Amino acid sequence: MALSVSSSSSISASGFSRSSQELKAPQFGSFKLLDRPTKFVNVSSQRRCAVKPLNAEPKRNGSVVPLAATIAAPEIAEKVEVEEDYEKLAKELANGSPLEIMDKALEKFGDDIAIAFSGAEDVALIEYAKLTGRPFRVFSLDTGRLNPETYHFFDQVEKHYGIRIEYMFPDAVEVQALVRNKGLFSFYEDGHQECCRVRKVRPLRRALKGLRAWITGQRKDQSPGTRSEIPVVQVDPVFEGLDGGAGSLIKWNPMANVEGQDVWKFLRTMDVPVNSLHSKGYISIGCEPCTRPVLPGQHEREGRWWWEDATAKECGLHKGNLKQGDEAQLNGNGNGAAHANGAATVADIFNSENLVNLSRPGIENLLKLENRKEPWLVVLYAPWCQFCQGMEASYVELADKLAGSGVKVGKFRADGDQKEFSKQELQLGSFPTILFFPKHSSRPIKYPSEKRDVDSLMTFVNALR
């Protein structure tokens, strides 16, 4: 005779909660006698994927998410290691819908996968998970610096879907040390990476150590500089999962190929709750001190860390998106180009017969002149900067309009070796910076607005010419 086990569920891993329809961890249940030869059966089988290592960091100990209890019994057979080719799977799912990709992710990883929810349009992920009919888990990083609207949104989402979001918090001692040593707003002066590392990256690392896969809301159109090539599924190149070591965590991006406007059409159609900040001009939403609304025509990521430049606007959660060489920017304030000399090898911009390309001696001469024959409008730029690229058409059009008007229009490439000079002498804060050199003033006047359309720039020029 043998014993069979019928399991019931009540265990909930600390730190993470589950959807109301979710399957739960096995516990000991009732026993009955069977007329079969006695043998032990291991009722807990672990899904493991032997994947090719991709630059994961060294293994760390500790996880905030404990393993569910299992019955300790000798196994009658060795576990079968299943090797999954995730590059091949990514190609197979490349044209799949977000719902199809979400369903595949939940099917393969069950309770070992969770949705990363940021309090923005990631609510679409939760809606897709609900539509699959499968159990799912949701976690979020509470940095302690979120907008009040975001906290209210979290509460709305929990009530709408009948779930408990699994919040992860930064280490109190680390936050205390950072604030005592550098103040509450040091990131405005020395870059956002240190604060993000304490408040976001390390809590995420702890959370992922309790999982074998996670689901993000990354899209290719969110950040052309860093997210344009993300696949729908990949071996996470940065973080470790439950088993530890290289290749132990799988990252799913079901909305990688979806455009932002289509995400919003889906949200409106499904009538799901959304963060009220969206109606105030916020698109990409992060911490309150580091997020602001964007103007019409600006890219959504321009509202994040706006005092820095645009080549790598990542907080470190998706550090693996950065190409080799770009990662160096995450160690500073993000205001440099990717190459060692600070000048990326990309095609130049602002090319027009009505635009003067100023050299270093040329811009220095402009600074020295107190009585200029004619005023100048000059843009300080870097050709790799997506925001400079975004205003190229309007600036060239402005130069054409001002041709023959008595106002000279120029450009000065202020990255690389010219960056320190530009910061000290030309008021460079971020790219692009626009300066007006009046006829009878030695000091240039910095254009203060984020509006870079032709009419706004022309108004600025006409007010000062």
Disulfide bonds with the S-S distance in Angstrom:
none
